[in-house]
């Protein structure tokens, strides 16, 4: 096995998580804890092998499909799995290197071994890099991109363009040519384009995937080609070096060192790792509950992001905080309409929002007794409007961003104040 091709997992105390084995009851939690991203996409920390409990996947914060309370983050083609089925006796280990944003895999089976490392490039958001090295009976690349199930097989080289649908009737346009696999996926609204290419030589597999995401419109089919070609040009070693350097700079701005409690130290760094991985610094950042992990809350945006997440971004990476506020500012017209709908002036932000900024709070739910009950948070919880204004003021206090103060910041503060002026009961 070509061990020298794969960097060793970090051994420094306080900077890594390690898990051995696959457990049906725990796998969802492990994959969520080991998830990694670059602000544009998040990749589940699932095992590199196929297993019934594994839920590999890629999602983009703020990119939804479906409408209203049923809207949820759009599943994107996955690039982090090999065509290797788990079987009894196979040893599978994962190590998440928090310092460098790397997920390491090791597989042992009947005397054969395979190692792999995969990461989302913080230096080149939207670029996912994988290298795997191992014995021939374990190194089975498969397709570089896999569509969310249930779907038909990815087309073979030379086959015509296919339209495929997931269970949510989301359109996936698949095309293979020029040695790369390209997938276009449509959201509501918006969409994404993914392109991937891989090579396997001398027991070493290199796989690159590029994702272009647009929350407002479907990107052009060629959109990811430039990202992919540039990553191919610089090569694995430079991509890895850039990754280490980008994460080093981010940790310099936010790391907190605790003495005497190693478990708490790792937990604190893991929380910050996920925040850095989740919040993009360009365009808008829709930070949903649970980020891009799991199915609960469906990636919808709540007040928690404005009050609990934005202060971290404002203090450590102001461009990310401004992107979060841009998500709110771009939906100000919808918030004005929401206030008017309830007979008030100004802007009222919803308890739970997704793509458009409209209220997507469920109206009913099934409780622990199996009975349908009414959900009143969307109707009654109005403090989210004050939370948005607070986050804008907090960002200004930390950054002194005059351009934001004269534009989006002023609009958010004035329109939410107008709402409370018309809402208050004397």
C-alpha positions as CSV (number, residue, x, y, z in Angstrom):
1,X,0.0,0.0,0.0
2,X,1.3,3.5,-0.8
3,X,1.2,5.0,2.7
4,X,3.6,7.8,1.7
5,X,0.9,9.2,-0.6
6,X,-1.5,10.0,2.3
7,X,-0.7,12.5,5.1
8,X,-0.8,11.0,8.6
9,X,-3.7,12.0,10.9
10,X,-3.0,14.7,13.4
11,X,-1.7,13.3,16.8
12,X,-1.6,16.5,18.7
13,X,-3.9,16.4,21.8
14,X,-6.9,18.6,21.7
15,X,-7.0,18.8,17.9
16,X,-8.7,15.6,16.7
17,X,-11.6,13.2,17.0
18,X,-11.3,9.5,16.4
19,X,-13.9,6.8,16.0
20,X,-13.4,3.1,15.2
21,X,-16.1,0.9,13.8
22,X,-19.6,1.4,12.4
23,X,-22.6,1.3,14.7
24,X,-26.1,1.5,13.3
25,X,-27.4,3.4,16.4
26,X,-24.5,6.0,16.4
27,X,-23.7,6.5,12.8
28,X,-25.9,9.5,12.1
29,X,-24.4,11.3,15.1
30,X,-20.9,10.4,14.1
31,X,-21.4,11.6,10.5
32,X,-22.8,14.9,11.8
33,X,-19.9,15.4,14.2
34,X,-17.4,14.6,11.5
35,X,-19.0,16.8,8.8
36,X,-16.7,19.3,7.2
37,X,-17.2,22.2,4.8
38,X,-15.9,25.4,3.3
39,X,-18.9,27.8,3.7
40,X,-20.2,26.8,0.3
41,X,-20.9,23.1,0.7
42,X,-20.9,20.7,3.6
43,X,-19.9,17.0,3.3
44,X,-21.2,14.4,5.7
45,X,-18.5,12.7,7.7
46,X,-19.8,9.2,6.6
47,X,-17.5,6.3,6.2
48,X,-15.7,5.9,2.8
49,X,-17.2,2.4,2.5
50,X,-20.8,1.5,1.8
51,X,-22.8,0.5,4.8
52,X,-26.6,0.3,5.5
53,X,-26.4,2.8,8.3
54,X,-24.2,5.3,6.4
55,X,-25.8,8.4,5.0
56,X,-23.2,10.1,2.7
57,X,-24.2,13.4,1.2
58,X,-23.3,16.9,0.2
59,X,-25.5,20.0,0.9
60,X,-25.2,23.7,0.5
61,X,-26.4,26.1,3.2
62,X,-29.3,28.2,1.9
63,X,-30.0,26.0,-1.1
64,X,-33.5,24.5,-0.8
65,X,-36.1,22.5,-2.7
66,X,-39.7,22.2,-1.9
67,X,-42.1,24.9,-0.7
68,X,-43.2,26.3,2.6
69,X,-42.8,24.1,5.7
70,X,-41.8,21.2,3.5
71,X,-38.8,23.0,2.0
72,X,-35.5,21.4,2.9
73,X,-31.8,21.6,1.9
74,X,-31.3,20.3,-1.6
75,X,-29.3,17.0,-1.7
76,X,-26.3,17.4,-4.0
77,X,-24.3,14.7,-5.7
78,X,-21.9,13.0,-3.2
79,X,-18.2,12.6,-4.0
80,X,-16.9,11.0,-0.8
81,X,-17.6,7.3,-1.2
82,X,-15.8,4.4,-2.8
83,X,-17.4,1.4,-4.4
84,X,-16.4,-0.8,-1.5
85,X,-19.1,-2.6,0.5
86,X,-18.6,-3.1,4.3
87,X,-18.6,-6.7,5.5
88,X,-18.2,-8.5,8.8
89,X,-14.7,-8.4,10.1
90,X,-13.8,-5.2,8.2
91,X,-12.1,-2.6,10.4
92,X,-13.1,1.0,9.6
93,X,-11.6,4.1,11.4
94,X,-12.1,7.8,10.9
95,X,-10.1,10.7,12.3
96,X,-11.1,14.3,12.0
97,X,-8.2,16.7,12.0
98,X,-9.7,20.0,13.3
99,X,-6.5,22.0,12.9
100,X,-6.3,21.4,9.1
101,X,-9.9,20.5,8.2
102,X,-9.1,17.0,7.0
103,X,-11.1,13.8,7.4
104,X,-8.9,10.7,7.4
105,X,-10.1,7.1,6.7
106,X,-8.5,3.8,7.3
107,X,-9.9,0.4,6.2
108,X,-8.4,-3.0,7.0
109,X,-9.8,-6.2,5.7
110,X,-8.3,-9.7,5.6
111,X,-4.7,-8.5,5.4
112,X,-5.4,-5.7,3.0
113,X,-5.4,-2.0,3.9
114,X,-6.7,1.3,2.4
115,X,-6.1,4.9,3.6
116,X,-7.8,8.1,2.4
117,X,-8.0,11.8,3.2
118,X,-10.8,14.1,2.0
119,X,-11.4,17.8,2.6
120,X,-13.3,20.9,1.4
121,X,-10.9,23.5,0.4
122,X,-11.2,26.6,2.6
123,X,-8.9,28.4,0.2
124,X,-11.0,27.5,-2.8
125,X,-14.7,27.2,-1.6
126,X,-16.7,24.7,-3.6
127,X,-13.7,22.4,-4.2
128,X,-13.6,18.9,-2.6
129,X,-10.4,16.9,-2.7
130,X,-9.9,13.2,-2.0
131,X,-6.9,11.0,-2.2
132,X,-7.0,7.3,-1.4
133,X,-4.2,4.7,-1.5
134,X,-4.5,1.0,-0.9
135,X,-4.3,-2.6,-2.0
136,X,-6.1,-3.3,-5.3
137,X,-8.8,-5.4,-3.8
138,X,-10.0,-2.5,-1.6
139,X,-9.3,0.5,-3.9
140,X,-12.5,0.5,-6.0
141,X,-13.2,4.0,-7.1
142,X,-16.7,3.8,-8.6
143,X,-18.3,6.9,-10.0
144,X,-16.7,10.2,-8.8
145,X,-20.2,11.7,-8.2
146,X,-23.2,9.7,-6.9
147,X,-26.7,11.0,-7.0
148,X,-28.9,11.0,-3.9
149,X,-31.0,7.8,-3.8
150,X,-33.3,6.6,-5.2
151,X,-32.0,7.2,-8.7
152,X,-31.0,5.0,-11.7
153,X,-27.4,4.3,-12.5
154,X,-25.1,7.1,-13.6
155,X,-24.7,6.9,-17.4
156,X,-21.7,5.4,-19.0
157,X,-19.3,7.2,-21.2
158,X,-20.9,8.2,-24.5
159,X,-24.5,7.8,-23.3
160,X,-26.9,10.7,-23.9
161,X,-27.9,13.3,-21.4
162,X,-30.3,11.8,-18.8
163,X,-33.0,13.4,-16.6
164,X,-33.3,11.7,-13.3
165,X,-35.4,12.5,-10.2
166,X,-35.1,11.9,-6.5
167,X,-38.0,11.0,-4.3
168,X,-38.7,14.8,-3.9
169,X,-39.0,15.2,-7.7
170,X,-35.8,17.3,-7.9
171,X,-34.3,17.2,-11.4
172,X,-30.8,16.0,-11.8
173,X,-29.2,16.5,-15.3
174,X,-26.3,14.1,-15.7
175,X,-23.6,14.3,-18.4
176,X,-20.3,12.5,-18.8
177,X,-17.7,13.7,-21.2
178,X,-14.1,14.9,-21.5
179,X,-13.1,12.5,-18.7
180,X,-15.3,14.3,-16.2
181,X,-18.8,13.7,-14.8
182,X,-21.1,16.7,-14.5
183,X,-24.4,17.0,-12.7
184,X,-26.8,19.9,-12.7
185,X,-29.5,20.0,-10.0
186,X,-32.5,22.3,-9.7
187,X,-33.8,23.7,-6.4
188,X,-36.8,26.0,-5.7
189,X,-35.4,28.5,-6.5
190,X,-31.7,28.2,-7.4
191,X,-29.6,25.2,-8.0
192,X,-26.1,23.8,-8.3
193,X,-23.7,22.4,-10.8
194,X,-21.2,19.8,-9.8
195,X,-18.3,18.5,-11.8
196,X,-15.8,15.7,-10.9
197,X,-12.9,13.9,-12.3
198,X,-10.6,11.1,-10.9
199,X,-7.5,9.2,-11.8
200,X,-6.1,6.0,-10.4
201,X,-2.5,5.0,-10.9
202,X,0.0,2.9,-8.9
203,X,-2.5,2.2,-6.1
204,X,-3.3,5.9,-5.6
205,X,-6.7,7.4,-6.4
206,X,-7.0,11.2,-6.8
207,X,-10.6,12.6,-7.0
208,X,-11.6,16.2,-7.4
209,X,-15.1,17.6,-7.3
210,X,-16.2,21.2,-7.8
211,X,-19.6,22.7,-6.8
212,X,-21.1,26.0,-8.0
213,X,-24.1,27.0,-6.0
214,X,-26.6,29.8,-6.7
215,X,-29.6,30.3,-4.3
216,X,-31.5,32.4,-6.8
217,X,-31.1,30.7,-10.2
218,X,-29.9,27.5,-11.8
219,X,-26.2,27.9,-12.7
220,X,-25.0,27.3,-16.2
221,X,-24.0,23.7,-17.0
222,X,-20.3,24.7,-17.5
223,X,-20.2,26.6,-14.2
224,X,-18.1,24.1,-12.2
225,X,-15.6,23.4,-15.0
226,X,-13.3,26.3,-14.2
227,X,-13.0,25.4,-10.5
228,X,-12.3,21.8,-11.4
229,X,-9.7,22.6,-14.0
230,X,-7.9,25.0,-11.7
231,X,-7.8,22.4,-8.9
232,X,-6.4,19.9,-11.4
233,X,-3.7,22.4,-12.5
234,X,-2.4,23.0,-9.0
235,X,-2.5,19.4,-7.9
236,X,-3.1,17.6,-4.6
237,X,0.1,18.7,-2.8
238,X,-0.6,22.4,-3.3
239,X,-4.3,22.0,-2.5
240,X,-3.3,20.3,0.8
241,X,-0.8,23.0,1.6
242,X,-3.4,25.7,0.9
243,X,-5.8,24.0,3.1
244,X,-3.5,23.8,6.1
245,X,-2.5,27.5,5.6
246,X,-6.2,28.7,5.3
247,X,-7.2,26.8,8.5
248,X,-4.1,28.1,10.3
249,X,-5.2,31.7,9.6
250,X,-8.7,31.0,10.8
251,X,-7.6,29.4,14.0
252,X,-5.3,32.3,14.7
253,X,-8.4,34.5,14.8
254,X,-10.6,32.3,17.0
255,X,-8.9,29.6,18.9
256,X,-9.4,29.4,22.7
257,X,-7.0,27.3,24.8
258,X,-8.3,25.5,27.9
259,X,-6.0,23.9,30.4
260,X,-6.9,20.8,32.4
261,X,-9.9,19.5,30.5
262,X,-9.0,17.8,27.2
263,X,-12.5,16.7,26.4
264,X,-13.9,20.2,26.8
265,X,-11.1,21.6,24.7
266,X,-11.9,19.3,21.8
267,X,-15.6,20.0,22.2
268,X,-15.0,23.8,22.0
269,X,-12.8,23.5,18.9
270,X,-15.3,21.1,17.3
271,X,-18.0,23.7,17.7
272,X,-15.9,26.5,16.2
273,X,-14.8,24.1,13.4
274,X,-18.4,23.6,12.4
275,X,-19.1,27.4,12.5
276,X,-16.1,28.1,10.3
277,X,-17.1,25.3,7.9
278,X,-20.7,26.5,7.7
279,X,-20.5,30.3,7.2
280,X,-19.4,31.5,3.8
281,X,-17.9,35.0,3.5
282,X,-19.2,36.0,0.0
283,X,-22.7,36.5,-1.2
284,X,-25.2,35.6,1.5
285,X,-25.0,33.1,4.3
286,X,-28.2,31.4,5.4
287,X,-27.1,29.6,8.6
288,X,-29.7,27.0,9.4
289,X,-30.4,25.1,12.6
290,X,-28.0,22.1,12.7
291,X,-26.2,23.5,9.8
292,X,-26.3,21.0,7.0
293,X,-26.4,17.9,9.2
294,X,-29.4,15.7,9.8
295,X,-32.9,16.2,8.8
296,X,-34.4,18.0,11.8
297,X,-35.2,21.7,11.1
298,X,-34.5,21.0,7.4
299,X,-31.8,23.7,7.3
300,X,-34.3,26.5,8.0
301,X,-33.0,29.8,9.5
302,X,-34.1,30.8,13.0
303,X,-33.2,33.7,15.4
304,X,-30.6,31.5,17.0
305,X,-28.3,32.3,14.1
306,X,-28.6,36.0,14.5
307,X,-28.1,36.0,18.3
308,X,-25.7,33.0,18.9
309,X,-23.8,32.5,15.7
310,X,-23.3,36.0,14.2
311,X,-21.3,37.3,17.3
312,X,-18.7,34.6,16.7
313,X,-18.4,35.6,13.1
314,X,-18.4,39.3,13.8
315,X,-15.5,38.9,16.3
316,X,-13.4,36.4,14.2
317,X,-14.3,36.9,10.5
318,X,-16.5,40.0,9.9
319,X,-17.0,39.2,6.2
320,X,-18.9,36.1,7.2
321,X,-21.1,38.1,9.7
322,X,-21.9,40.6,6.9
323,X,-22.9,37.7,4.6
324,X,-25.3,36.5,7.3
325,X,-26.9,40.0,7.5
326,X,-27.1,40.1,3.8
327,X,-29.4,37.1,3.9
328,X,-31.8,39.1,6.1
329,X,-31.4,42.3,4.1
330,X,-32.3,40.6,0.8
331,X,-35.6,39.5,2.3
332,X,-36.6,42.8,3.7
333,X,-39.4,43.3,1.2
334,X,-40.9,39.9,2.2
335,X,-40.6,41.0,5.9
336,X,-42.4,44.2,5.1
337,X,-45.2,42.3,3.5
338,X,-45.4,40.0,6.5
339,X,-45.8,43.0,8.8
340,X,-48.5,44.5,6.6
341,X,-50.3,41.1,6.5
342,X,-50.7,41.4,10.3
343,X,-51.8,45.1,10.1
344,X,-48.5,46.7,11.1
345,X,-45.9,49.0,9.6
346,X,-42.2,48.3,9.0
347,X,-40.8,44.8,8.7
348,X,-41.5,41.6,10.7
349,X,-39.1,38.7,10.2
350,X,-40.6,35.2,10.4
351,X,-39.8,32.7,13.1
352,X,-38.6,30.2,10.6
353,X,-37.5,31.0,7.0
354,X,-35.8,29.3,4.0
355,X,-35.2,30.4,0.5
356,X,-37.6,33.3,0.0
357,X,-37.8,34.8,3.5
358,X,-41.4,33.8,3.9
359,X,-42.6,32.1,7.1
360,X,-42.2,28.3,6.8
361,X,-43.0,27.3,10.3
362,X,-45.1,24.2,10.3
363,X,-48.7,24.8,11.3
364,X,-49.2,21.4,13.0
365,X,-47.0,18.5,14.2
366,X,-47.4,15.1,15.8
367,X,-46.7,15.0,19.5
368,X,-45.2,12.2,21.6
369,X,-48.7,10.7,22.0
370,X,-49.2,10.5,18.2
371,X,-51.7,13.3,18.2
372,X,-51.8,16.3,15.9
373,X,-51.2,19.5,17.7
374,X,-51.1,23.2,16.6
375,X,-47.7,24.9,16.3
376,X,-48.0,28.5,17.5
377,X,-44.4,29.7,17.3
378,X,-44.8,31.1,13.8
379,X,-47.8,33.2,14.9
380,X,-46.7,34.3,18.4
381,X,-42.9,34.4,18.5
382,X,-42.1,37.9,17.3
383,X,-38.8,38.5,19.1
384,X,-36.9,37.3,16.0
385,X,-37.6,40.8,14.5
386,X,-35.7,42.4,17.4
387,X,-33.0,39.7,17.1
388,X,-32.3,40.7,13.5
389,X,-31.9,44.4,14.5
390,X,-29.7,43.4,17.5
391,X,-27.4,41.4,15.2
392,X,-27.1,44.3,12.8
393,X,-26.2,46.6,15.7
394,X,-23.8,44.1,17.2
395,X,-22.0,43.7,13.8
396,X,-21.6,47.5,13.6
397,X,-20.3,47.8,17.1
398,X,-17.6,45.2,16.4
399,X,-16.6,46.4,12.9
400,X,-17.5,50.0,12.4
401,X,-18.6,49.1,8.9
402,X,-19.8,52.5,7.6
403,X,-20.8,51.2,4.2
404,X,-23.1,48.7,5.8
405,X,-24.4,51.3,8.3
406,X,-25.5,53.6,5.5
407,X,-27.1,50.8,3.5
408,X,-28.4,47.5,4.7
409,X,-27.8,48.2,8.4
410,X,-29.8,51.4,8.3
411,X,-32.7,49.7,6.5
412,X,-32.8,46.8,9.0
413,X,-32.7,49.0,12.0
414,X,-35.3,51.5,10.7
415,X,-37.8,49.0,9.4
416,X,-37.7,46.8,12.5
417,X,-38.1,49.9,14.6
418,X,-41.1,50.9,12.6
419,X,-42.6,47.5,13.2
420,X,-42.3,47.8,17.0
421,X,-43.6,51.4,16.9
422,X,-46.8,50.2,15.3
423,X,-47.0,46.9,17.3
424,X,-46.5,48.2,20.8
425,X,-49.6,48.2,23.0
426,X,-49.8,51.1,25.5
